[in-house]
Amino acid sequence: MRFRPVQGFGERRLRQRRLPPPPCLYLLKFSEGLYKSVAMDELIEVLGFPKAFDKPVKDSTRTKCWPIFAISVTNAHNVELGKMFVFVAAEGFIGQPVKSKRPKEPGENKIKPVNKKVKPRTPKMKERESADSSLKSQSILTQVMDKGRFQKPAATLSLSAGESIELRCKGSNVTWNYPSYLDTFKDTRLSIKQLDRYGQLILANSTAADTGEYSCWLQMCSGNKCRKDETKTGSTYIFFTDKEELFVPTPSYFEIVYLNPDKPAVIPCRVTTPSAKVTLHREFPAEEIEIDGTDIIYDVKKGFVYQHPTSDHKGIVYCKAESQGAPQISIKYHLLYVEVPKGPPSTTIAAEVSDSVRVICTVLGEPDVDVTFRWQYPGQESERPVIIQNFWRLINRGTGHTTRISKSVLVVEDFEARDAGNYICIAQNLQGETTVATKVELN
C-alpha cells in the first residue's frame, strides 16, 4: 500500500508551506469512526513527505495551519483503495511558539510526552465493556425517508395520522413486532415482506390507533429451531398524532385492571400526542388523583403506573388529556385488588352421585391467570362418553380482595359398574400443575 502523487502540488511549494510549521494538531481519519491525532511534524513523518496531497478543500492562504485535504491510498498496482482524510483539529496562536522546558533537538517533534512510559496498546476494561455493550445494542432498524434517503429512527417518532411509514431491518430472516390489533383485524394497510437482505414493514394511511412500539430482530435458526439474536435488534415507538383522538382508541369502553400487591399495575390510557397534559381521576368520590412520581408515575408509552398497589387504590378511574383544545376523556378502568397465593393451582375435587355422576374440580387463583384442566377416568380408554364443562368467574373475598374461581365439571350419565374407580383432575397454570383425585363407587 502506498500514497499516490497528485499532479499540481510540487515538493517545493509544500516545503515552503512547511517551514516554519505552526503549532497545529491534525486528525487522520483512516476509516469511519477511527481517528488518530498527530502534530504537524508527525504528519510529515507518517506521510513520508507530502507529495501525495490532493488539492486542498479551501484556500490555504487564509490559515497558518494546513487546510483539510485528502490522500489517495493505492496498492502496488496503482489501484486506488480509498482516501485518507486529514482535518485540522486545533490551531495554536499565530506567532506563538510551543512552550518547552528544554530546547528542541533537530528533527524532534514539537509535541512530545515527557517522563511517560510507553504502555502496550491494549484496550482498557471500560473500553472493552463499552464495545461489548455497543454490540449488544446494535440496531438493525432503519426508516425509509423521501427521495430514497435512509435514517436510523429515534427512540420515539411523531407522525401525523394519515401518513405512511416504511421501516426496514437488515437481515435475511427478520421477525417484526407491532400493535397487536393490526393482526387481530387483519388490517390490509399493513404489509410485511422478507427480501434477500432485509425485512420490510410498510404501514399506509396510519390512524391514531396505530400508535405503539414497532420493533424487529434477527432470527438465528438451526434446522427447525430458531431463536432471537439479542445483539441484532431495533425498535422505535411511533406516535400518530390526531387532535380528534388524543387517547389511543381501544375496542371496548370499559376495561378491568388487576392490582396485585407484588407487581406494578398499569392504567393503559396512552396518548397519541406526547406533549399532551394527562391527569388521572377517580369516578367516586369525584376527584383528581395526585401523581407523586414515586408511588404513581406517568409513562407516555404505557399510561399511569401504580408501583405498589394496595386495596385503597381499587375503584373506577379514568384519564383526561389536554392539548391545544378541549379536554378529552378516556374509557373507564375498573381497578380490582387481588391477593391470592402464587404458584401452581390451589385445587379441590368433589363428586356428586345419583343416577349420574358429577365430579367437580375447583381452582382458586389470580383473576388474570388462566387455568387449564385435564381428566383421567374409568372407561376413558374404551371411549366412554362423558360431558366436560369448563368455566370461571370473579368473586370478592372480604376486604375488597378479588379472586378467580375456575371450575371443570365432568358428568357421567347412566352410571354403571364399569364407571366406578378413581377420577383424576389435573389443573395447570403458568407456575405449574396440581393433581387431585377422588374415588367414586357404585352404591
C-alpha positions, 0 to 999 in steps of 0.5 A: 500500500502506498500514497499516490502523487497528485499532479499540481502540488510540487515538493517545493511549494509544500516545503515552503508551506512547511517551514516554519510549521505552526503549532497545529494538531491534525486528525487522520481519519483512516476509516469511519469512526477511527481517528488518530491525532498527530502534530504537524511534524508527525504528519510529515513523518507518517506521510513520508513527505507530502507529495501525495496531497490532493488539492486542498478543500479551501484556500490555504492562504487564509490559515497558518495551519494546513487546510483539510485535504485528502490522500489517495491510498493505492496498492502496488498496482496503482489501484486506488483503495480509498482516501485518507482524510486529514482535518485540522483539529486545533490551531495554536496562536499565530506567532506563538511558539510551543512552550518547552522546558528544554530546547528542541533537538533537530528533527524532534517533534514539537509535541512530545510526552515527557517522563511517560512510559510507553504502555502496550496498546491494549484496550482498557476494561471500560473500553472493552465493556463499552464495545461489548455493550455497543454490540449488544445494542446494535440496531438493525432498524432503519426508516425509509425517508423521501427521495430514497434517503435512509435514517436510523429512527429515534427512540420515539417518532411523531407522525401525523395520522394519515401518513405512511411509514416504511421501516426496514431491518437488515437481515435475511430472516427478520421477525417484526413486532407491532400493535397487536390489533393490526393482526387481530383485524387483519388490517390490509394497510399493513404489509410485511415482506422478507427480501434477500437482505432485509425485512420490510414493514410498510404501514399506509394511511396510519390512524391514531390507533396505530400508535405503539412500539414497532420493533424487529430482530434477527432470527438465528435458526438451526434446522427447525429451531430458531431463536432471537439474536439479542445483539441484532435488534431495533425498535422505535415507538411511533406516535400518530398524532390526531387532535380528534383522538388524543387517547389511543382508541381501544375496542371496548369502553370499559376495561378491568385492571388487576392490582396485585400487591407484588407487581406494578399495575398499569392504567393503559390510557396512552396518548397519541400526542406526547406533549399532551397534559394527562391527569388521572381521576377517580369516578367516586368520590369525584376527584383528581388523583395526585401523581407523586412520581414515586408511588404513581408515575406517568409513562407516555408509552404505557399510561399511569403506573401504580408501583405498589398497589394496595386495596385503597387504590381499587375503584373506577378511574379514568384519564383526561388529556389536554392539548391545544383544545378541549379536554378529552376523556378516556374509557373507564378502568375498573381497578380490582385488588387481588391477593391470592397465593402464587404458584401452581393451582390451589385445587379441590375435587368433589363428586356428586352421585345419583343416577349420574355422576358429577365430579367437580374440580375447583381452582382458586387463583389470580383473576388474570391467570388462566387455568387449564384442566385435564381428566383421567377416568374409568372407561376413558380408554374404551371411549366412554362418553362423558360431558366436560364443562369448563368455566370461571368467574370473579368473586370478592373475598372480604376486604375488597380482595378479588379472586378467580374461581375456575371450575371443570365439571365432568358428568357421567350419565347412566352410571354403571359398574364399569364407571366406578374407580378413581377420577383424576383432575389435573389443573395447570397454570403458568407456575405449574400443575396440581393433581387431585383425585377422588374415588367414586363407587357404585352404591 
